[in-house]
């Protein structure tokens, strides 16, 4: 019976050690994911706040931005 108790305790100790190894690896992976997500969010916010347009007027075929009639404008300029 004493041998069984010693063997049981050894198995339980090993199971506990494996559990904590796996738990630590899991927590580290989650922290890395959080850090990567935070970094990506910071990068995308910085890019959004950079003030660089996605297209220039010339890329859209509008050499003179003043001639572009904004469809949101309630009072569009009169033609001619």
N, C-alpha and C positions, 0 to 999 in steps of 0.2 A: 503493500500500500504506500509506503514512503516513496518508493521509486516512481509510482504513478503520479504522486503529488509533485515530485520534482520535475518529472517530464511535462506535466500539465502546466506548471508555472513557467517552464522554459518556453513552451509553445505560446503561452499567453504573452510573455515578455517579447517574444519575436513578433507576434501579431501586432502588439502595441507599437513596436519600433517601426514596422513596415507601414502601419497606419500613419504615424507622424511623418515619415519620409514622404509618403504620397500626399498627405495634407499640405506639407510645406511646398512640395513641387506645384501642387494645384494653386496655392495662394500666390506663389511667385509668378505663375503663368497669368493669373488674373491681374496681378499688379502690372505686369508687362503690357497686357492688353489695355488696361486703363491708361497707362502712360502713353501708349501708342495712339489711343483714341484722343487723349488730351492734346498730344502733339499735332495730330491731324486736324483737330478742331482749331487749334491756335494758328496753324498754317493756313487753313481755309479762311479764317476770320481775317488774318493779315492780308491775304490775297484779295478778299472782298473789300477791304478798307484801303487798298493800295491806290484806288482812284483811277486805275487804268481801264479804259473802255474795252469791251470785248471786240468791238468793231470800230473802225474809224469811218468817218463819213465817206471818204474816197473809196474804201472797200465796199461800201454799199452803193456806190455809183452816185453819190451826192457830193459833188465838188464844193458847192456852196451851201453850208448848213442853213443859211437864212431862207433858202428857197424850199426847204423841206417843210411841208405842212403837217404839223403835229395833229394827229387825229383826236387827241385829247383836248385840243384848243377849242373852247366854246366859240370864239370869235376868229375864225380863220381869215387870213388876209384876202382881200378882194383881188381877183385876177384881173390884170390889164389895167 
